């Protein structure tokens, strides 16, 4: 549901769906700050997401991510925020996102996600230990687990070649 006041715009979806790339482009077009939530966490902790997972485990990372998400949602001026793939699925994150922002699910096919993610899995903690034959079943299972959270977004854009123009067409003039 769009509101008249300027709100953050949150892009969510599975890893590799294009949240960061499209988020940067959308922020530039709308003259807004851009926040990549994973980079925000890494900057505050002086560790990569992979290092945080390895040293402290996923639960501790999700707690850090949640605190960072709440900061990002309060950022002034309102930003375009690209979430990590698991962020909407932890605690009440999706509820908070939908209360405070315009949320958009970037829905890319499993085949395309596997293609994109197979190029370099080393910086993705959930994929780094998988061999090439394990990526597709993992992506399919994890996406099925996360989809109910993603589908709570205000908007859904589906396709393998999404562009910033698609986001603008979906959101209309209320985001500028």
C-alpha positions as CSV (number, residue, x, y, z in Angstrom):
1,X,0.0,0.0,0.0
2,X,1.5,3.3,-1.0
3,X,1.3,6.2,1.3
4,X,1.6,9.9,0.5
5,X,4.7,10.6,2.7
6,X,8.1,9.7,1.4
7,X,9.1,6.3,2.7
8,X,12.1,4.0,2.3
9,X,11.9,1.6,-0.5
10,X,13.0,-2.0,0.4
11,X,14.0,-4.5,-2.3
12,X,13.9,-8.1,-1.2
13,X,14.2,-11.5,-2.7
14,X,16.6,-14.4,-3.0
15,X,20.3,-13.9,-3.2
16,X,21.3,-13.2,-6.8
17,X,18.0,-11.7,-7.8
18,X,19.5,-8.2,-8.4
19,X,18.5,-6.3,-5.3
20,X,21.8,-4.4,-5.0
21,X,22.2,-3.6,-8.7
22,X,18.6,-2.4,-9.1
23,X,18.7,-0.7,-5.8
24,X,21.7,1.5,-6.7
25,X,20.0,2.4,-10.0
26,X,16.7,3.2,-8.4
27,X,18.4,5.3,-5.7
28,X,20.2,7.3,-8.4
29,X,17.1,7.9,-10.5
30,X,15.0,8.9,-7.4
31,X,17.9,11.0,-5.9
32,X,17.9,8.9,-2.7
33,X,20.6,7.4,-0.6
34,X,21.3,3.7,-1.3
35,X,21.9,1.2,1.6
36,X,23.0,-2.4,0.9
37,X,22.1,-4.0,4.2
38,X,24.9,-6.6,4.1
39,X,27.5,-3.9,3.4
40,X,26.0,-1.8,6.2
41,X,26.5,-4.7,8.7
42,X,30.0,-5.4,7.4
43,X,31.0,-1.8,7.8
44,X,29.7,-1.6,11.4
45,X,31.3,-4.9,12.4
46,X,34.5,-4.6,10.4
47,X,33.9,-8.2,9.2
48,X,32.4,-9.7,6.1
49,X,29.1,-11.5,6.2
50,X,31.0,-14.8,5.7
51,X,33.3,-14.0,8.6
52,X,30.4,-13.1,10.8
53,X,28.6,-16.4,10.0
54,X,31.8,-18.4,10.6
55,X,32.8,-16.6,13.9
56,X,29.4,-16.1,15.5
57,X,26.9,-18.3,13.6
58,X,23.8,-17.4,11.6
59,X,21.6,-16.4,14.6
60,X,24.1,-13.8,15.8
61,X,24.4,-12.4,12.3
62,X,20.6,-12.2,12.0
63,X,20.4,-10.2,15.3
64,X,23.0,-7.7,13.9
65,X,21.2,-7.6,10.6
66,X,17.9,-6.8,12.4
67,X,19.4,-3.9,14.3
68,X,20.9,-2.6,11.1
69,X,17.6,-3.0,9.3
70,X,15.8,-0.8,11.9
71,X,18.6,1.8,11.5
72,X,18.3,1.8,7.7
73,X,14.5,2.1,7.9
74,X,14.9,5.2,10.0
75,X,17.6,6.7,7.8
76,X,16.9,10.3,6.8
77,X,16.4,11.1,4.0
78,X,14.5,7.8,3.3
79,X,16.7,5.4,1.4
80,X,16.4,2.6,-1.1
81,X,17.5,-0.4,0.9
82,X,18.6,-3.8,-0.6
83,X,18.2,-6.6,1.9
84,X,20.2,-9.8,2.2
85,X,18.1,-12.8,1.1
86,X,17.3,-14.0,4.6
87,X,16.6,-10.7,6.2
88,X,12.8,-10.6,5.7
89,X,12.5,-14.1,7.2
90,X,13.9,-13.4,10.7
91,X,11.8,-12.3,13.6
92,X,9.3,-9.6,12.8
93,X,11.5,-8.0,10.1
94,X,8.8,-8.4,7.4
95,X,6.2,-6.8,9.6
96,X,8.5,-3.8,10.4
97,X,9.4,-3.5,6.7
98,X,5.8,-3.3,5.6
99,X,4.8,-0.9,8.3
100,X,7.7,1.6,7.6
101,X,8.5,1.2,3.9
102,X,7.4,0.3,0.4
103,X,8.5,-3.3,-0.1
104,X,9.2,-5.0,-3.5
105,X,9.8,-8.7,-4.0
106,X,12.1,-9.3,-7.0
107,X,11.0,-12.7,-8.1
108,X,13.6,-14.4,-10.4
109,X,13.3,-18.0,-11.6
110,X,15.3,-20.8,-9.9
111,X,17.1,-21.5,-13.2
112,X,18.3,-17.9,-13.5
113,X,19.2,-17.7,-9.8
114,X,21.3,-20.9,-10.0
115,X,23.0,-19.5,-13.2
116,X,23.9,-16.3,-11.4
117,X,24.9,-17.9,-8.1
118,X,27.1,-20.6,-9.7
119,X,29.5,-18.0,-11.0
120,X,31.0,-17.2,-7.6
121,X,29.7,-18.8,-4.4
122,X,32.7,-18.0,-2.2
123,X,31.3,-14.8,-0.7
124,X,27.9,-16.4,0.0
125,X,28.1,-18.2,3.3
126,X,25.1,-20.5,2.6
127,X,26.5,-21.6,-0.7
128,X,30.3,-21.6,-0.2
129,X,30.5,-25.2,1.0
130,X,28.2,-26.6,-1.8
131,X,29.5,-28.3,-4.9
132,X,28.0,-27.3,-8.3
133,X,25.5,-30.2,-8.2
134,X,24.2,-29.1,-4.8
135,X,23.4,-25.5,-5.7
136,X,20.1,-26.0,-7.6
137,X,18.4,-28.3,-4.9
138,X,19.6,-25.9,-2.2
139,X,18.3,-22.8,-4.0
140,X,14.9,-24.5,-4.7
141,X,14.5,-25.7,-1.1
142,X,15.7,-22.4,0.5
143,X,13.5,-20.3,-1.9
144,X,10.5,-22.4,-1.0
145,X,11.2,-21.8,2.7
146,X,11.6,-18.0,2.2
147,X,8.9,-17.4,-0.4
148,X,6.0,-17.0,2.1
149,X,8.0,-14.1,3.7
150,X,8.9,-12.5,0.3
151,X,5.3,-12.7,-0.9
152,X,4.2,-10.5,2.0
153,X,5.8,-7.5,0.1
154,X,3.6,-4.7,-1.1
155,X,4.7,-5.3,-4.7
156,X,6.1,-8.2,-6.7
157,X,8.1,-7.9,-9.9
158,X,8.7,-11.2,-11.7
159,X,11.2,-11.8,-14.5
160,X,14.8,-12.7,-15.2
161,X,15.8,-9.4,-16.7
162,X,14.3,-6.8,-14.4
163,X,15.3,-3.2,-14.9
164,X,14.9,0.0,-13.0
165,X,12.2,1.1,-15.4
166,X,10.2,-1.9,-14.2
167,X,10.5,-0.7,-10.6
168,X,9.5,2.8,-11.6
169,X,6.5,1.6,-13.5
170,X,5.3,-0.4,-10.6
171,X,5.8,2.4,-8.0
172,X,4.7,5.3,-10.1
173,X,5.5,8.9,-9.3
174,X,5.2,8.5,-5.5
175,X,8.9,7.5,-5.1
176,X,10.5,10.5,-6.6
